[in-house]
Amino acid sequence: MFEQGVIRPPSEAFSLLVRVTRNCPWNRCLICPAYKGTSFSRRSVEEVKRDIDMMAEAYGSQTSRIMSAFLQDADTLILPTAELIDIMKYLKVRFPAITRITTYARAKSMKKKSIDSYKQLRDAGLTRIHTGMESGSLKVLKMIRKGITPDDILTGGLRVMASGISLSEYIIPGVGGKTMSQEHALETARLLNEIRPNFIRVRTFAMHPESPMQKMVADGTFVHMNDEEIVAEIRLLVENLDEMHSHFRCGDFSLNLLMQVDGFLDTQKKAMLEELDKYLSLTSEEKQAYSFLQRSYPGQRPFDVVKDPKALKQLSREVEKLGKKGEDGFNKYIRMVMSSQLPQPQTDKWM
Ligand code: SF4
């Protein structure tokens, strides 16, 4: 049977998943449960080709319907360019309708490839790279043990953009906690304005209950932000982003409170700021009701609901009940609901 890894971006839900390496070569980020308890290994080109053969056999006459593929796992660009080209060419032989091949990569590996290598990869079929920059702040990157620097992110990102391959940069509002919120927003905006990626994908921070970051909360070195504070941080970020042709995306991740803040910065920045301000101008009671509704029962048009006095009263009763469950009870509930949506580590010894 062919292999498949544990995760892929939401935008690759309909892509053929081709595993070219196993797990993550870094695997030390404190924010990420996905590969904890696993170890990294490369796969030989022959092994990957055998998987492609097995997938082609499994799909049979349906192979001609497969138009998109995603190369797994966490850092495909760690492989030599020639091996990746060989794999993609073979993939296109066995699945001739494929016109789109995308992958994940770490900034460290992205920095090691030249513009010329990226152009070769583009010519062989690589159309998009998804990468987690998380923050433009060196302090934040160090705190979460990301193992990359703003220079890695910038150098690799600029090379990908220069080659014509589409680039998705992932960022995490709230990951700096209260103490580093402003620096996190401003440094992230500064770096993104230099890279000008095709996509800026927003992934609001949620802490896994077994993350070693829980110790940082206990000793006071990390202070959680609530929904209102995170929305204010996103506003500061958007305000400082240039009106460039980058798609600022909140709509493809359910942990983003305002999923409707989603559009191109060159044409929709003002509208996105207005939407953020619409939430920030709610009363405290309305904001809590909004969070409770969106986190507990997503898809309910929260702005309309919290402006209905009867509905607001009902929601506020629920918020009040949660508030009585100990110190910071309401925000603890919100964090618990959010963390329950994270992938699970593959070990019980992450902490
Ligand atoms: S965030 Fe990315 S680099 Fe960090 S451990 Fe997870 S998969 Fe690896």
Residues whose N, C-alpha, C, O or C-beta is under 5 A from the ligand:
A	BS01	SF4	C24 W26 N27 R28 C29 C32 A74
